[in-house]
Amino acid sequence: MEHSGHGHAHHASEFKRKLLVSSILTIPVLILSDMIQEWFGFSFKPPFQREMLFTLSLIIYFYSGSPFLRGLIDEIRKRQPGMMTLVGTAISIAFIYSSGAVLMARGRDFFWELVTLIDIMLLGHWMEAKSILGASRALDELVKTMPTIAHRIENSRVSDIPVSELKVGDIVLVKPGEKIPSDGMVVEGESFVNEALLTGESKPIRKGVGDKVIGGSINSEGILKIRIEHTGEETYLAQVIRLVKQAQESRSRTQDLANRAAALLFYLALTAGIITFSVWFLLENADFALERMVTVLVIACPHALGLAIPLVVALSTTIMSRNGVLIRDRRAFEAIKDVNTVVFDKTGTLTRGSFEVSDVIAFIPEDELLSLTASVESNSEHVIAKAIVSYARRRGVEFLKADEFKALPGRGAYGKVNGREILVGSQSALEEMGIKLVDNRVVKLQNQGKTLVFTIVDGKPAGVFALSDRVREESYEAVEMLKKLGLNVYMLTGDSEEVAKWVAGELKIDDYFARVLPDEKAGKIRLLKEKGLRVAMVGDGINDAPALITADVGIAIGAGTDVAIESADIILVRNDPRDVVKTINLSRKTYAKMLQNLLWATCYNTVTIPLAAGVLYGYGILLPPAMGALIMSLSTIIVALNSQTLKKYEPKVTGLKEKKHIVIDPVCGMTVSPEDAYGKLEHGEYVIYFCSKHCQEEFNRNMGKYLAKLEGRNNIVHEHRH
């Protein structure tokens, strides 16, 4: 018995329309019913009273009851009896029996019970449809907020065109505060972009030439020119919506369990209904027996069972997508709650995947060392030189002119700065010059597998720079949280034993595999599985594809706009290993919510079916059919409300509105990325980022002066309310 969001989207308006008609026609049916008149102490006996009741009930039965009648036929045709079969059978028995009573002019009719039963069933189905539809369409609402007009640049002229007319390769202009019209790449300009509503990323992200941007994200303070790379169904948002709907429509083990339970309940209810009718027919009369049978069939409807899983699925997949986690396989999402081992690829996952200065040993004043070294290295295009220059810029040191610069292949770089001879090179350069450097700090860095660069000033050692693939700050928290959940954490890397050992020790990882070639990673995952471990593998989805497929759950991290990764079960849009923890936690919460719903639905039927059958009739407790339908609907509402509590795990983006991010250093005027800033200062409504130690100290000395300047500068990351 599938309750897909798509099916409910199709029927939601139908349920509402039929409920409106049924409710209006129910009023005269109640007024004309003898039992209602008796209860409320009035009498109204117009000519053809029972015929009028029959005609009104006929309309309600065939028009408003048609969804249940169609459902009954469909389930019988598929040989999958379930909720619709029970409801359709109950209202058909009540209508046929009552019609016979009118036509034969004998016996009691059940018209008022029939119409109120249909009313309540329609109300329950409409509420269910709205709940699932709301969860399923949360992402669709984002599409409605997409810009409809783009500023296309052609032959240096800007013209406004509908976004639907954009083609791959078009260049568009995006002004401050506007939404980016479609996925693309920045070809000119620099700005900070807010992707919070799309990926859950809380901080504005710096975007410059060559960076990819997502359609629908908000440009903050700069003007950008973007080359369109994806349009229509190929955009990030369209792919996300497609993946979410695919996940919501896919089957899960828990859903299979609910379906089997619902089918079993149908046969149980049908048997209980027949037994109930037979017993009360012998003990009382046909009217009483029929009423009890109809009540049993109605109250036993596995409506809550049918809603228990689909609503949780719809909510969890939508919540995860708004957290930047996309689920390709529902079964894998359920399975991740049971993993006991998480294996991370090192490069680009636990680390940044780029060279950065991690340590500096200075034998002369550190600022002088940085200035001399960076002045020479700024003339080099080598990746190590760029890392040192970038570090020196962040520190705010002075760059001087380097004369007689020479690149020394395999050894380093040479230059003269203010007449002093500067050599920046490797260990081999030291050995060629006959310099022996004995320092325990250097030995320690070498043992960590870091790349060392030495600065020689006028033939004497002046300092040492250690460079490494820097560990992400988020990795520390991710590993710690996984271990708190009781999971084993492993690392795979192609790096040397020394590097692997240091990174594993730094992050307190349980174990690691070093010098592993890409085609050997799947073998390591297989080895762990052979030990009886349930393994989740986290990698980039391309080089790690065989390992992701081999693992019990494959997680591709850092996908960005490329979410069509076939090798992964779960896709993390951001390059944040903490999202692995988030995924495991929500998987466990989702499963717990499913079990709570199933438990409630099962216990409800266990208690209410005997009551509906009349086991407490001797004590004066008897449920009329309409009351049975009401209780059944309340059960469904409880399941729906319990499922809605998952919404507390939706990403909180309100925090973005509380602070104004100053991304231009108020002292020197340099644009500063929050990720690369030397430091930041929170003052009142501002978060101020600084490019260097010098600028931050200068700001602190003359805070009043610079705060006054901020008010007149348009350098605030604008946050938009939605």
VMD Tcl script that draws the C-alpha trace (Angstrom):
set ca {
  {0.00 0.00 0.00}
  {1.97 3.00 -1.28}
  {1.17 6.52 -0.24}
  {3.47 8.51 -2.39}
  {3.59 12.26 -2.26}
  {2.79 12.28 -5.95}
  {-0.42 10.30 -5.41}
  {-1.56 12.61 -2.65}
  {-0.70 15.67 -4.70}
  {-3.00 14.32 -7.41}
  {-5.89 13.62 -5.00}
  {-5.62 16.50 -2.48}
  {-7.91 18.85 -4.38}
  {-10.33 15.98 -5.15}
  {-10.67 15.11 -1.45}
  {-11.29 18.76 -0.58}
  {-13.92 19.20 -3.30}
  {-15.78 16.01 -2.43}
  {-15.59 16.80 1.30}
  {-17.24 20.18 0.66}
  {-20.12 18.62 -1.31}
  {-20.54 15.80 1.21}
  {-20.55 18.17 4.19}
  {-23.28 20.34 2.64}
  {-25.50 17.35 1.80}
  {-24.88 15.77 5.22}
  {-26.84 18.55 6.96}
  {-30.27 17.62 5.48}
  {-29.46 13.90 5.95}
  {-28.92 14.51 9.70}
  {-32.09 16.62 9.98}
  {-34.17 13.93 8.24}
  {-32.75 11.02 10.30}
  {-35.12 9.64 12.97}
  {-32.32 8.84 15.43}
  {-30.91 12.39 15.29}
  {-34.41 13.81 15.83}
  {-34.86 11.53 18.81}
  {-31.50 12.52 20.31}
  {-32.14 16.27 19.97}
  {-35.84 16.14 20.86}
  {-37.48 17.43 17.71}
  {-39.70 15.95 14.99}
  {-39.59 16.62 11.26}
  {-41.52 14.18 9.05}
  {-41.91 15.58 5.51}
  {-43.46 13.50 2.73}
  {-41.10 10.93 1.19}
  {-38.71 11.34 4.12}
  {-36.91 8.01 3.62}
  {-36.84 8.48 -0.16}
  {-35.20 11.89 0.33}
  {-32.67 10.29 2.69}
  {-32.00 7.61 0.10}
  {-31.49 10.15 -2.73}
  {-29.12 12.38 -0.73}
  {-27.15 9.37 0.54}
  {-27.00 7.97 -3.00}
  {-25.32 11.17 -4.21}
  {-22.87 11.19 -1.28}
  {-22.11 7.48 -1.69}
  {-21.35 7.57 -5.42}
  {-19.85 11.08 -5.66}
  {-18.07 11.74 -2.37}
  {-17.40 8.07 -1.70}
  {-15.96 7.47 -5.18}
  {-12.27 7.66 -4.10}
  {-12.86 4.73 -1.73}
  {-14.89 2.76 -4.27}
  {-12.20 3.23 -6.93}
  {-9.57 2.30 -4.38}
  {-11.47 -0.86 -3.46}
  {-11.68 -1.94 -7.12}
  {-8.03 -1.08 -7.74}
  {-6.76 -3.00 -4.69}
  {-8.85 -6.07 -5.54}
  {-7.66 -5.96 -9.15}
  {-4.02 -5.85 -7.94}
  {-4.76 -8.50 -5.30}
  {-3.40 -6.14 -2.65}
  {-6.35 -5.55 -0.28}
  {-5.77 -2.75 2.19}
  {-7.28 0.40 3.63}
  {-9.41 1.36 0.62}
  {-10.87 -2.15 0.50}
  {-11.94 -1.90 4.15}
  {-13.45 1.58 3.79}
  {-15.10 0.76 0.46}
  {-16.54 -2.46 1.89}
  {-17.85 -0.70 5.03}
  {-19.64 2.13 3.21}
  {-20.99 -0.27 0.54}
  {-22.48 -2.66 3.14}
  {-24.05 0.30 4.98}
  {-25.48 1.76 1.75}
  {-26.77 -1.52 0.30}
  {-28.39 -2.57 3.59}
  {-30.00 0.88 4.09}
  {-31.20 0.99 0.47}
  {-32.82 -2.41 0.93}
  {-34.54 -1.16 4.09}
  {-36.03 1.78 2.14}
  {-37.03 -0.22 -0.93}
  {-38.61 -3.01 1.11}
  {-40.07 -0.55 3.62}
  {-38.80 -2.55 6.61}
  {-35.80 -2.51 8.93}
  {-33.58 0.32 10.12}
  {-31.42 2.41 7.77}
  {-27.82 3.60 8.37}
  {-27.86 6.67 6.14}
  {-26.69 9.20 8.72}
  {-23.91 6.85 9.85}
  {-22.94 6.32 6.19}
  {-22.67 10.00 5.28}
  {-20.85 11.05 8.47}
  {-18.48 8.12 7.96}
  {-17.69 9.33 4.43}
  {-17.27 12.93 5.72}
  {-14.74 11.90 8.36}
  {-12.86 9.57 6.01}
  {-12.58 12.36 3.42}
  {-11.40 14.78 6.11}
  {-8.73 12.31 7.26}
  {-7.54 11.68 3.70}
  {-7.47 15.40 2.90}
  {-5.39 16.13 6.02}
  {-3.03 13.28 5.16}
  {-2.70 14.56 1.58}
  {-1.92 18.07 2.83}
  {0.71 16.75 5.26}
  {2.57 14.68 2.68}
  {2.12 17.29 -0.02}
  {3.55 19.98 2.26}
  {6.61 17.86 3.00}
  {7.13 16.86 -0.63}
  {6.70 20.36 -2.01}
  {9.04 22.17 0.38}
  {11.75 22.17 -2.28}
  {9.33 22.99 -5.07}
  {8.61 26.23 -3.22}
  {12.25 27.21 -3.79}
  {11.65 27.00 -7.53}
  {8.92 29.62 -7.20}
  {11.46 32.02 -5.63}
  {13.89 31.64 -8.54}
  {14.42 34.82 -10.58}
  {12.38 35.05 -13.75}
  {14.52 37.70 -15.49}
  {18.25 37.57 -16.31}
  {20.54 40.40 -17.47}
  {22.23 38.87 -20.53}
  {25.33 40.55 -21.97}
  {25.68 40.49 -25.77}
  {28.17 42.64 -27.69}
  {28.78 44.76 -24.57}
  {25.04 45.50 -24.29}
  {22.87 44.32 -21.40}
  {19.33 43.16 -22.12}
  {16.73 41.65 -19.81}
  {15.40 38.27 -20.97}
  {13.31 35.50 -19.33}
  {15.50 33.00 -17.48}
  {13.84 30.24 -19.52}
  {15.54 31.65 -22.66}
  {19.07 31.38 -21.23}
  {21.44 29.05 -23.08}
  {24.67 27.37 -22.03}
  {27.52 29.79 -22.72}
  {25.49 32.99 -22.18}
  {27.14 35.68 -20.05}
  {24.84 37.28 -17.47}
  {25.26 40.22 -15.13}
  {24.23 39.75 -11.49}
  {23.93 42.90 -9.39}
  {24.28 43.13 -5.58}
  {21.23 41.71 -3.82}
  {20.00 39.78 -6.87}
  {19.61 36.04 -7.22}
  {21.85 34.18 -9.63}
  {19.56 33.07 -12.50}
  {21.15 29.68 -13.26}
  {24.22 27.53 -12.51}
  {27.44 28.85 -13.95}
  {31.00 30.05 -13.46}
  {32.23 33.51 -12.48}
  {34.17 35.10 -15.36}
  {34.51 38.57 -13.88}
  {34.09 40.15 -10.47}
  {34.26 39.09 -6.86}
  {31.55 38.85 -4.22}
  {30.13 36.81 -1.39}
  {27.21 34.52 -2.21}
  {24.56 33.27 0.19}
  {23.63 29.61 -0.50}
  {21.86 29.00 2.83}
  {18.44 28.14 1.40}
  {19.95 25.75 -1.15}
  {22.72 23.90 0.68}
  {22.27 24.85 4.34}
  {25.67 26.62 4.33}
  {25.26 29.29 7.01}
  {28.15 31.57 6.02}
  {28.35 33.67 2.85}
  {30.88 32.10 0.47}
  {33.50 34.11 -1.37}
  {33.25 33.74 -5.14}
  {35.78 34.97 -7.69}
  {36.86 34.25 -11.26}
  {36.73 30.50 -11.96}
  {34.40 29.68 -9.05}
  {31.12 27.88 -9.68}
  {27.84 29.38 -8.48}
  {24.39 27.87 -7.98}
  {21.23 29.24 -9.54}
  {18.97 30.68 -6.85}
  {21.77 31.71 -4.48}
  {21.94 35.39 -3.55}
  {24.75 37.71 -4.64}
  {25.73 39.92 -1.73}
  {27.76 43.05 -2.33}
  {29.75 42.77 -5.58}
  {28.87 42.77 -9.28}
  {29.42 39.41 -10.97}
  {29.56 38.33 -14.58}
  {28.70 34.65 -14.91}
  {28.93 32.20 -17.80}
  {25.89 29.93 -17.74}
  {26.80 26.22 -17.60}
  {23.49 24.52 -16.81}
  {19.89 25.41 -17.57}
  {16.45 23.88 -17.04}
  {16.46 20.28 -15.82}
  {20.27 20.18 -15.65}
  {20.59 22.81 -12.91}
  {21.56 21.96 -9.36}
  {18.12 22.75 -7.95}
  {16.30 20.70 -10.61}
  {18.60 17.72 -9.95}
  {18.08 18.04 -6.19}
  {14.29 18.04 -6.60}
  {14.53 15.02 -8.90}
  {16.70 13.11 -6.40}
  {14.39 13.97 -3.49}
  {11.30 12.78 -5.36}
  {13.15 9.64 -6.46}
  {14.08 8.92 -2.84}
  {10.53 9.58 -1.63}
  {9.08 7.20 -4.20}
  {11.65 4.45 -3.64}
  {10.78 1.54 -1.37}
  {12.34 0.99 2.01}
  {12.54 -1.98 4.34}
  {10.38 -0.24 6.93}
  {7.77 0.61 4.30}
  {7.71 -3.04 3.22}
  {7.10 -4.00 6.85}
  {4.23 -1.49 7.12}
  {2.70 -2.77 3.88}
  {2.79 -6.36 5.12}
  {1.28 -5.28 8.44}
  {-1.51 -3.39 6.62}
  {-2.31 -6.41 4.44}
  {-2.38 -8.66 7.51}
  {-4.63 -6.15 9.27}
  {-7.08 -6.25 6.35}
  {-7.58 -10.00 6.69}
  {-7.75 -9.66 10.49}
  {-10.39 -6.90 10.22}
  {-12.43 -8.80 7.65}
  {-12.39 -11.93 9.81}
  {-13.22 -9.89 12.93}
  {-16.07 -8.17 11.06}
  {-17.62 -11.46 9.90}
  {-17.30 -12.99 13.39}
  {-18.76 -9.84 14.95}
  {-21.77 -9.89 12.59}
  {-22.38 -13.60 13.17}
  {-22.21 -13.36 16.97}
  {-24.42 -10.28 17.29}
  {-26.86 -11.60 14.68}
  {-27.43 -14.57 16.99}
  {-27.41 -12.55 20.25}
  {-29.28 -9.41 19.12}
  {-30.59 -8.63 15.62}
  {-29.47 -7.94 12.06}
  {-29.46 -4.14 12.50}
  {-27.23 -4.24 15.58}
  {-24.97 -6.89 14.03}
  {-24.51 -4.85 10.86}
  {-23.70 -1.70 12.83}
  {-21.01 -3.57 14.79}
  {-19.55 -5.08 11.62}
  {-19.35 -1.70 9.84}
  {-17.71 -0.14 12.93}
  {-15.10 -2.90 13.08}
  {-14.28 -2.51 9.38}
  {-13.96 1.26 9.68}
  {-11.96 1.42 12.90}
  {-9.58 -1.28 11.67}
  {-8.63 0.73 8.57}
  {-4.82 0.77 8.44}
  {-4.87 4.50 7.75}
  {-2.31 5.37 10.43}
  {-0.16 2.47 9.22}
  {-0.37 3.81 5.69}
  {0.76 7.27 6.81}
  {3.33 6.11 9.38}
  {6.17 5.72 6.87}
  {5.47 7.90 3.79}
  {5.15 11.14 5.77}
  {8.40 10.48 7.64}
  {10.11 9.66 4.33}
  {8.83 12.85 2.71}
  {9.93 15.00 5.65}
  {13.34 13.40 6.19}
  {14.41 13.52 2.53}
  {13.37 17.16 2.24}
  {15.09 18.13 5.50}
  {18.28 16.36 4.44}
  {18.31 18.08 1.06}
  {17.99 21.47 2.74}
  {20.97 20.48 4.89}
  {22.98 19.80 1.73}
  {22.58 16.01 2.02}
  {20.97 14.24 -0.95}
  {19.69 10.68 -0.69}
  {19.84 8.53 -3.82}
  {18.90 5.27 -2.10}
  {16.34 5.11 0.72}
  {17.55 1.69 1.84}
  {21.09 3.04 2.23}
  {19.77 5.96 4.28}
  {18.06 3.48 6.58}
  {21.16 1.25 6.64}
  {23.54 4.04 7.74}
  {21.98 4.02 11.19}
  {23.46 0.53 11.66}
  {27.02 1.18 10.46}
  {29.71 0.78 13.11}
  {32.68 1.95 11.01}
  {33.20 5.10 8.95}
  {36.14 5.22 6.53}
  {37.31 8.60 5.22}
  {39.52 9.25 2.26}
  {42.13 11.74 3.52}
  {42.92 14.20 0.76}
  {40.20 16.76 0.19}
  {37.90 15.11 2.72}
  {39.59 15.29 6.11}
  {42.18 17.74 4.74}
  {41.84 20.77 2.49}
  {43.63 19.11 -0.44}
  {46.06 22.03 -0.88}
  {49.50 23.03 0.43}
  {49.47 25.49 3.35}
  {52.07 26.71 5.82}
  {51.43 24.86 9.07}
  {54.53 25.74 11.13}
  {57.28 28.36 11.15}
  {60.62 28.04 12.99}
  {62.42 31.40 13.05}
  {66.09 31.94 13.94}
  {65.70 35.70 13.29}
  {62.64 37.89 14.08}
  {59.66 36.14 12.50}
  {58.29 39.16 10.64}
  {61.74 39.76 9.12}
  {61.97 36.08 8.11}
  {58.53 36.24 6.48}
  {59.31 39.50 4.66}
  {62.62 38.28 3.21}
  {61.28 34.85 2.21}
  {58.05 36.13 0.67}
  {59.87 38.89 -1.22}
  {61.85 36.21 -3.09}
  {59.04 33.64 -3.41}
  {56.59 36.22 -4.81}
  {58.56 35.95 -8.09}
  {57.95 32.20 -8.34}
  {54.95 30.30 -9.71}
  {55.73 27.13 -7.73}
  {52.88 25.81 -5.54}
  {55.09 25.91 -2.43}
  {56.14 29.50 -3.17}
  {52.49 30.53 -3.57}
  {51.61 28.95 -0.22}
  {54.37 30.89 1.57}
  {53.41 34.16 -0.15}
  {49.75 33.65 0.77}
  {50.70 33.00 4.40}
  {52.90 36.13 4.50}
  {50.07 38.26 3.05}
  {47.69 37.04 5.72}
  {50.27 37.99 8.34}
  {50.50 41.50 6.86}
  {54.29 41.66 6.44}
  {56.03 44.06 4.06}
  {57.03 42.78 0.61}
  {60.34 44.15 -0.68}
  {61.91 44.20 -4.16}
  {64.00 41.13 -4.92}
  {66.90 41.66 -7.34}
  {68.75 39.04 -9.39}
  {65.94 36.51 -8.88}
  {66.70 32.98 -10.07}
  {64.59 29.84 -9.99}
  {66.76 26.86 -9.05}
  {65.02 23.72 -10.42}
  {64.75 21.01 -7.78}
  {66.42 23.22 -5.18}
  {64.43 26.43 -4.66}
  {64.78 30.13 -5.47}
  {67.45 32.83 -5.02}
  {67.34 36.62 -4.86}
  {68.85 39.71 -3.26}
  {66.75 41.82 -0.92}
  {68.29 45.11 0.26}
  {71.68 43.69 -0.64}
  {71.24 40.51 1.40}
  {71.51 37.15 -0.36}
  {68.39 35.05 0.19}
  {68.10 31.38 -0.72}
  {64.77 29.61 -0.17}
  {65.14 25.90 -0.81}
  {64.91 22.27 0.18}
  {67.09 20.04 2.34}
  {69.30 19.34 -0.69}
  {70.08 23.06 -1.01}
  {71.31 23.05 2.59}
  {73.50 20.02 1.94}
  {75.02 21.61 -1.19}
  {75.98 24.65 0.87}
  {77.47 22.39 3.57}
  {75.06 23.68 6.21}
  {74.13 21.29 8.99}
  {71.03 22.23 10.92}
  {70.48 20.40 14.19}
  {67.14 21.26 15.80}
  {64.67 18.91 17.51}
  {61.77 20.98 16.18}
  {62.89 20.32 12.61}
  {63.21 16.59 13.30}
  {59.70 16.53 14.77}
  {58.23 18.20 11.66}
  {60.10 15.76 9.41}
  {58.67 12.84 11.39}
  {55.20 14.23 10.74}
  {55.83 13.85 7.01}
  {55.60 17.59 6.33}
  {57.40 19.31 3.47}
  {60.18 21.57 4.83}
  {61.50 24.72 3.15}
  {64.60 26.44 4.51}
  {65.50 30.12 4.27}
  {69.23 30.95 4.15}
  {70.24 34.60 4.66}
  {73.83 35.49 3.77}
  {74.87 31.86 4.11}
  {73.26 31.27 7.51}
  {69.98 29.48 8.41}
  {67.29 32.07 9.12}
  {64.22 29.86 9.45}
  {62.19 26.85 8.41}
  {58.70 26.65 6.90}
  {56.70 23.44 7.24}
  {53.96 22.89 4.65}
  {51.29 20.24 4.63}
  {47.86 19.41 3.35}
  {46.15 21.16 6.22}
  {43.55 19.30 8.28}
  {40.09 20.86 8.04}
  {38.88 22.43 11.27}
  {35.58 20.61 10.78}
  {37.36 17.23 10.72}
  {38.31 17.41 14.39}
  {34.69 17.88 15.41}
  {33.43 15.26 12.94}
  {35.77 12.51 14.21}
  {35.05 13.37 17.83}
  {31.29 13.26 17.27}
  {31.48 9.95 15.39}
  {33.45 8.39 18.24}
  {30.89 9.69 20.73}
  {28.29 7.80 18.70}
  {30.35 4.66 19.32}
  {31.66 4.31 15.76}
  {35.11 3.22 14.58}
  {36.82 5.82 12.38}
  {39.35 4.77 9.72}
  {41.33 6.74 7.14}
  {42.48 5.76 3.64}
  {45.29 7.64 1.91}
  {47.85 7.29 -0.84}
  {50.31 9.34 1.21}
  {53.33 8.03 3.06}
  {53.22 6.20 6.37}
  {54.59 9.29 8.17}
  {51.91 11.62 6.82}
  {49.10 9.12 7.47}
  {50.34 8.47 11.00}
  {50.52 12.18 11.80}
  {47.04 13.01 10.43}
  {45.51 9.99 12.19}
  {47.16 11.00 15.44}
  {46.14 14.64 15.05}
  {42.48 13.68 14.55}
  {42.59 10.73 17.02}
  {41.47 8.33 14.28}
  {41.29 4.66 15.33}
  {43.31 3.23 12.44}
  {44.50 4.04 8.93}
  {45.70 2.56 5.64}
  {48.67 4.36 4.04}
  {50.17 4.17 0.51}
  {46.86 2.88 -0.89}
  {46.46 3.35 -4.64}
  {42.98 4.34 -5.93}
  {42.31 0.86 -7.33}
  {43.27 -0.72 -3.98}
  {40.79 1.23 -1.84}
  {37.87 -1.12 -2.54}
  {40.04 -4.01 -1.29}
  {40.57 -2.26 2.06}
  {36.81 -1.74 2.43}
  {36.26 -5.42 1.61}
  {38.84 -6.35 4.26}
  {36.92 -4.43 6.94}
  {33.62 -6.01 5.88}
  {35.16 -9.47 6.12}
  {35.91 -8.68 9.77}
  {32.17 -8.33 10.32}
  {32.11 -4.51 10.32}
  {29.30 -2.54 8.70}
  {31.12 0.13 6.72}
  {30.27 3.59 5.40}
  {32.87 4.98 2.99}
  {33.28 8.74 2.52}
  {35.12 9.94 -0.59}
  {34.94 12.19 -3.63}
  {32.68 9.97 -5.75}
  {35.12 9.81 -8.68}
  {38.54 8.47 -7.62}
  {36.87 6.60 -4.76}
  {33.96 5.20 -6.82}
  {34.91 1.47 -6.45}
  {35.29 1.87 -2.67}
  {31.94 3.70 -2.39}
  {30.19 0.90 -4.27}
  {31.89 -1.81 -2.16}
  {30.91 -0.24 1.17}
  {27.56 -0.93 2.85}
  {26.85 2.79 2.38}
  {28.76 5.01 -0.07}
  {28.90 8.73 0.69}
  {30.26 11.21 -1.87}
  {31.47 14.44 -0.25}
  {32.02 17.88 -1.74}
  {29.86 17.29 -4.81}
  {28.95 20.96 -5.22}
  {26.66 21.36 -8.22}
  {27.63 17.91 -9.56}
  {25.04 15.84 -7.71}
  {24.61 13.18 -10.40}
  {27.12 10.78 -8.81}
  {26.03 7.25 -9.62}
  {28.56 5.51 -7.35}
  {27.20 7.05 -4.13}
  {24.11 6.20 -2.10}
  {24.23 9.55 -0.29}
  {25.67 12.81 -1.64}
  {27.04 15.62 0.55}
  {26.98 18.91 -1.34}
  {29.41 20.67 1.02}
  {32.95 19.58 1.76}
  {32.18 19.27 5.47}
  {32.77 15.88 7.16}
  {30.39 16.91 9.96}
  {27.56 16.30 7.49}
  {28.35 12.57 7.83}
  {27.45 12.82 11.53}
  {24.35 14.80 10.66}
  {23.28 12.11 8.19}
  {23.75 9.26 10.69}
  {21.89 11.16 13.41}
  {18.92 11.99 11.19}
  {18.82 8.42 9.89}
  {18.51 7.22 13.49}
  {15.89 9.87 14.32}
  {13.93 9.00 11.17}
  {13.95 5.29 11.95}
  {12.90 5.97 15.55}
  {10.03 8.14 14.29}
  {8.92 5.37 11.90}
  {8.92 2.83 14.74}
  {6.97 5.21 17.01}
  {4.35 5.65 14.30}
  {4.12 1.92 13.61}
  {3.88 1.16 17.34}
  {1.08 3.69 17.80}
  {-0.83 2.41 14.75}
  {-0.51 -1.20 15.90}
  {-1.49 -0.53 19.53}
  {-4.43 1.60 18.38}
  {-5.88 -1.29 16.36}
  {-5.19 -3.79 19.14}
  {-7.31 -1.75 21.59}
  {-10.04 -0.34 19.33}
  {-11.08 -3.42 17.29}
  {-12.44 -5.27 20.37}
  {-14.24 -2.06 21.44}
  {-15.77 -1.71 17.98}
  {-16.88 -5.35 18.08}
  {-18.85 -4.57 21.25}
  {-16.94 -6.59 23.87}
  {-17.85 -3.93 26.49}
  {-21.49 -3.67 25.40}
  {-22.52 -5.30 28.67}
  {-20.95 -2.33 30.51}
  {-22.78 0.23 28.40}
  {-19.77 1.07 26.20}
  {-20.56 1.01 22.49}
  {-18.89 2.84 19.59}
  {-21.16 4.00 16.73}
  {-19.64 3.80 13.21}
  {-19.09 7.56 12.97}
  {-17.27 7.55 16.33}
  {-15.12 4.69 15.02}
  {-14.26 6.77 11.95}
  {-13.45 9.77 14.17}
  {-11.13 7.71 16.39}
  {-9.47 6.26 13.31}
  {-8.94 9.79 11.92}
  {-7.56 11.01 15.27}
  {-5.09 8.14 15.15}
  {-3.95 9.37 11.74}
  {-3.62 12.95 13.01}
  {-1.44 11.77 15.93}
  {0.87 9.98 13.48}
  {1.03 13.11 11.31}
  {1.83 15.39 14.27}
  {4.48 13.00 15.57}
  {6.14 12.95 12.14}
  {6.17 16.75 12.01}
  {8.53 16.87 15.01}
  {11.33 15.97 12.55}
  {11.12 19.55 11.31}
  {13.24 20.70 14.25}
  {16.24 19.25 12.36}
  {15.77 21.66 9.45}
  {18.74 24.02 8.99}
  {18.45 27.24 10.91}
  {19.23 30.13 8.61}
  {17.76 32.87 10.79}
  {21.16 33.45 12.35}
  {22.29 35.04 9.10}
  {19.95 37.94 9.74}
  {21.30 38.74 13.18}
  {24.78 39.97 12.17}
  {26.14 42.14 9.37}
  {29.33 40.62 7.97}
  {31.98 43.22 7.13}
  {34.09 41.55 4.45}
  {36.24 44.54 3.52}
  {39.01 45.19 6.04}
  {38.03 48.59 7.54}
  {41.72 49.57 7.96}
  {43.36 48.76 4.60}
  {40.29 48.25 2.39}
  {41.24 44.72 1.26}
  {38.42 42.26 0.53}
  {38.70 39.40 3.03}
  {37.22 35.91 2.81}
  {35.80 34.78 6.17}
  {37.54 31.43 5.64}
  {40.97 33.02 5.00}
  {40.77 35.99 7.37}
  {43.62 36.52 9.83}
  {41.05 37.24 12.52}
  {37.56 38.54 13.18}
  {35.89 40.75 15.76}
  {32.22 40.73 16.77}
  {31.05 44.17 17.80}
  {27.34 44.83 18.26}
  {25.56 44.03 15.00}
  {28.83 43.61 13.08}
  {31.18 40.71 12.40}
  {34.36 42.35 11.09}
  {37.06 40.36 9.25}
  {40.73 41.43 9.10}
  {43.42 40.57 6.55}
  {46.33 40.82 8.99}
  {47.48 41.17 12.58}
  {48.53 44.75 11.88}
  {45.05 45.78 10.68}
  {43.28 44.12 13.61}
  {45.56 45.84 16.14}
  {45.15 49.20 14.38}
  {41.34 48.77 14.45}
  {41.39 47.99 18.18}
  {43.50 51.11 18.86}
  {41.13 53.41 16.93}
  {37.84 51.53 17.09}
  {35.60 54.61 17.23}
  {37.13 56.06 14.10}
  {36.71 52.89 12.02}
  {33.21 52.08 13.31}
  {32.09 55.53 12.21}
  {33.49 54.86 8.72}
  {31.56 51.56 8.50}
  {28.21 53.31 8.58}
  {28.94 55.04 5.29}
  {30.45 52.10 3.44}
  {28.53 49.66 1.32}
  {30.54 46.60 2.30}
  {27.99 44.65 4.27}
  {26.85 41.19 3.19}
  {23.14 41.83 2.68}
  {20.90 39.16 4.09}
  {17.45 38.62 2.51}
  {14.36 37.68 4.39}
  {12.27 34.88 2.85}
}
mol new
graphics top color blue
foreach p $ca { graphics top sphere $p radius 0.5 }
foreach p [lrange $ca 0 end-1] q [lrange $ca 1 end] { graphics top cylinder $p $q radius 0.2 }
display resetview
